[in-house]
Amino acid sequence: MSKRAVLEVIALDVEDAVAAQAGGADRLELVTDMAADGLTPSAETVAAIRAAVDIDLRVMLRLADGFAAGDVERLVGVAGRLREAGATEFVLGFLDADGDVDLGAVERVAGVLEGCRWTFHRAIDRAANRDALRKQLADFPGLDTYLTAGAAGGVDDGLTVLLAEARRRGEPGYEQQLLVGGGLRLEHVPGLLDAGIDGFHIGGAARPSGWDGPVSAEAVGEWRRVLGD
């Protein structure tokens, strides 16, 4: 039997979370402020969503637009408060001014997570050398996923990269799951599934009315059907 593909949906609030779970989402990415491409939500929002649904939640650790870590000590404090609010999985990723992974910031923040599972997000798509980044992070505790479109411009631009990285799964630095997101459309799914990719991440695609409207259980359900039950 083939492994069920993971469908992760961006949720901003309890209404989104409930609709995404009803539609068949396996996991939520919790963020706020999509005008800045998704920042850390409040501990109160995380606690409310955790109480409303029983699927996995990954909480964004990102305090400002862009991929610089900024105030690392503040990030560490925020992560601690989110853990107290019930968060056990996270999303993070920091680059330095040269586009290399900011190892110091990643080590400091991942250290306070104490082995919680986490995703390195689309900062990888802005990295100067994504292969080097993967190898530098190969043995980080808890890192089990890369959220990526293969290119900064989205899946249309990064499809060749995604397929090449899927072929390398299991090599040092490539053990983590590929979670494809960023301009992802239903028409991309068959080819990605055929390549062995088993993680899919949607945001706007789950919202027929755009980011000013809520997640639609029906829209999520369509993705679930295409990905398979």
DAFEN-V656402 format. One record per run of one state. SS is the DSSP state (helix for helix, strand for strand, loop for the rest). FROM is the first residue (numbers start at 1). TO is the last residue. Records with the same first field share a line. If there is no record, write none. Layout:
BEGIN
SS->FROM-TO  FROM-TO
END
This chain:
BEGIN
loop->1-5  12-13  24-26  31-31  33-33  37-38  40-42  53-55  61-71  85-88  93-94  96-100  102-102  114-116  121-121  127-129  137-142  149-154  168-176  181-185  195-198  203-203  207-216  228-229
strand->6-11  27-30  32-32  39-39  56-60  89-92  95-95  101-101  117-120  143-148  177-180  199-202
helix->14-23  34-36  43-52  72-84  103-113  122-126  130-136  155-167  186-194  204-206  217-227
END
